[in-house]
Amino acid sequence: MAGQDSELRDFEDVIESLLTKQDGEGLSHLFNSVPLNDALRELLRLTPDERDDVLSLLPPRAGGQTDR
């Protein structure tokens, strides 16, 4: 369990760093590197302002395609 807490903290630190740099491409790579449910869980852990910042920085999907 301690390893999981450390991984979550690392993920949060990376998000914070990428937000500071306004690095949408980096955020996209980060969120695409984990399963969708984990990415959503991490997104929901952010404050509403951080969440808005992340979503505004993420590039739109090519061609408007979704995974549905």
C-alpha positions in Angstrom: 0.0 0.0 0.0 2.9 2.4 0.7 4.2 1.8 -2.8 0.8 2.8 -4.2 0.8 6.0 -2.1 4.3 6.9 -3.4 3.2 6.2 -7.0 0.1 8.5 -6.6 2.3 11.2 -5.1 4.7 10.9 -8.0 1.9 11.1 -10.5 0.5 14.2 -8.8 4.0 15.8 -8.7 4.4 15.2 -12.5 0.9 16.7 -13.2 1.8 19.7 -11.1 5.1 20.2 -12.9 3.5 19.9 -16.3 0.8 22.3 -15.3 3.4 24.8 -14.2 5.1 24.5 -17.6 1.8 24.6 -19.4 2.9 21.4 -21.2 -0.3 20.0 -22.8 1.7 17.5 -24.8 3.4 16.2 -21.7 0.0 15.9 -19.9 -1.4 14.0 -22.9 1.5 11.5 -22.8 1.2 11.1 -19.1 -2.6 10.4 -19.1 -2.2 8.2 -22.2 0.5 6.1 -20.3 -2.0 4.8 -17.8 -5.3 2.9 -18.2 -8.3 5.2 -18.7 -9.9 4.4 -15.3 -6.6 5.4 -13.6 -6.3 8.6 -15.6 -9.9 9.5 -14.7 -9.2 8.7 -11.0 -6.1 11.0 -11.0 -8.0 13.8 -12.8 -10.8 13.6 -10.2 -8.2 13.9 -7.4 -7.2 17.4 -8.6 -8.8 20.6 -7.4 -11.5 22.0 -9.7 -9.1 24.7 -10.9 -6.3 22.2 -11.6 -8.7 20.0 -13.4 -9.9 22.8 -15.6 -6.3 23.7 -16.4 -5.4 20.1 -17.3 -8.5 19.8 -19.6 -7.8 23.1 -21.3 -4.2 22.1 -22.0 -4.9 18.6 -23.4 -5.0 18.6 -27.2 -8.2 17.4 -28.8 -8.2 13.9 -30.2 -7.4 13.6 -33.9 -10.5 13.6 -36.0 -12.7 13.9 -33.0 -12.6 10.1 -32.5 -13.7 8.6 -29.2 -13.2 5.1 -27.7 -16.9 4.4 -27.6 
